[in-house]
Amino acid sequence: MAILLTMVTCGLYSFYWVYKLGKKIHEGGTRYGVPVEDRSTLYIILTVLGFGIVAYVMAQSDLNKFANNNATAQ
């Protein structure tokens, strides 16, 4: 859905999407006790500068912290 909306809005939706992604990762970290920084603004800056892939890699790294935290808890 995000890809379709990004195409329809000529790329503008991707800025909103990476911002919300950063906020949701931070919110999840707070909820589940995983130390994750709020990097939503950094994600937007990287996307505007053409380094959107770096924002996705950073987001995946933060999501991996959730998996590592879950694996150590069990």
C-alpha positions as a Markdown table, in Angstrom:
| # | Residue | x | y | z |
|---|---|---|---|---|
| 1 | Met | 0.0 | 0.0 | 0.0 |
| 2 | Ala | 2.9 | 2.4 | 0.9 |
| 3 | Ile | 4.4 | 1.8 | -2.5 |
| 4 | Leu | 1.2 | 2.5 | -4.3 |
| 5 | Leu | 0.5 | 5.7 | -2.3 |
| 6 | Thr | 4.1 | 6.8 | -2.9 |
| 7 | Met | 3.7 | 6.4 | -6.7 |
| 8 | Val | 0.3 | 8.2 | -6.7 |
| 9 | Thr | 1.6 | 11.1 | -4.7 |
| 10 | Cys | 4.9 | 11.3 | -6.8 |
| 11 | Gly | 7.0 | 10.3 | -3.8 |
| 12 | Leu | 5.6 | 12.6 | -1.2 |
| 13 | Tyr | 4.0 | 9.8 | 0.8 |
| 14 | Ser | 7.4 | 8.2 | 1.4 |
| 15 | Phe | 8.4 | 11.1 | 3.6 |
| 16 | Tyr | 5.3 | 10.6 | 5.8 |
| 17 | Trp | 5.8 | 6.9 | 5.8 |
| 18 | Val | 9.4 | 6.9 | 7.0 |
| 19 | Tyr | 8.5 | 9.5 | 9.7 |
| 20 | Lys | 5.6 | 7.3 | 11.0 |
| 21 | Leu | 7.9 | 4.2 | 10.8 |
| 22 | Gly | 10.4 | 5.9 | 13.1 |
| 23 | Lys | 7.7 | 6.9 | 15.5 |
| 24 | Lys | 6.1 | 3.4 | 15.6 |
| 25 | Ile | 9.5 | 1.8 | 16.3 |
| 26 | His | 10.2 | 4.2 | 19.1 |
| 27 | Glu | 6.7 | 3.7 | 20.5 |
| 28 | Gly | 7.1 | -0.1 | 20.4 |
| 29 | Gly | 10.5 | 0.2 | 22.1 |
| 30 | Thr | 9.0 | 2.2 | 24.9 |
| 31 | Arg | 6.1 | -0.3 | 25.2 |
| 32 | Tyr | 8.2 | -3.4 | 25.3 |
| 33 | Gly | 11.2 | -2.1 | 27.2 |
| 34 | Val | 13.7 | -2.1 | 24.3 |
| 35 | Pro | 16.0 | 0.9 | 24.2 |
| 36 | Val | 15.4 | 2.4 | 20.8 |
| 37 | Glu | 16.0 | 6.1 | 19.9 |
| 38 | Asp | 13.4 | 8.2 | 18.1 |
| 39 | Arg | 15.0 | 8.6 | 14.7 |
| 40 | Ser | 11.9 | 9.7 | 12.8 |
| 41 | Thr | 13.4 | 13.1 | 11.9 |
| 42 | Leu | 16.7 | 11.5 | 10.8 |
| 43 | Tyr | 14.8 | 9.1 | 8.6 |
| 44 | Ile | 13.0 | 12.1 | 6.8 |
| 45 | Ile | 16.3 | 13.9 | 6.3 |
| 46 | Leu | 18.0 | 10.9 | 4.9 |
| 47 | Thr | 15.0 | 10.3 | 2.5 |
| 48 | Val | 15.0 | 13.9 | 1.4 |
| 49 | Leu | 18.7 | 13.8 | 0.6 |
| 50 | Gly | 18.3 | 10.6 | -1.4 |
| 51 | Phe | 19.5 | 8.1 | 1.1 |
| 52 | Gly | 16.2 | 6.5 | 1.8 |
| 53 | Ile | 17.8 | 3.0 | 1.7 |
| 54 | Val | 20.0 | 4.1 | 4.7 |
| 55 | Ala | 16.9 | 5.0 | 6.6 |
| 56 | Tyr | 15.4 | 1.5 | 5.9 |
| 57 | Val | 18.6 | -0.2 | 7.0 |
| 58 | Met | 18.6 | 1.8 | 10.3 |
| 59 | Ala | 15.0 | 0.9 | 10.9 |
| 60 | Gln | 15.7 | -2.7 | 10.3 |
| 61 | Ser | 18.6 | -2.5 | 12.7 |
| 62 | Asp | 16.2 | -1.1 | 15.4 |
| 63 | Leu | 13.7 | -3.9 | 14.6 |
| 64 | Asn | 16.5 | -6.5 | 15.1 |
| 65 | Lys | 16.8 | -5.2 | 18.6 |
| 66 | Phe | 13.3 | -6.3 | 19.3 |
| 67 | Ala | 14.1 | -9.8 | 18.0 |
| 68 | Asn | 17.3 | -10.0 | 20.0 |
| 69 | Asn | 15.5 | -8.8 | 23.1 |
| 70 | Asn | 12.8 | -11.4 | 22.6 |
| 71 | Ala | 15.4 | -14.2 | 22.0 |
| 72 | Thr | 17.2 | -13.4 | 25.2 |
| 73 | Ala | 14.0 | -13.3 | 27.2 |
| 74 | Gln | 13.1 | -16.9 | 26.4 |
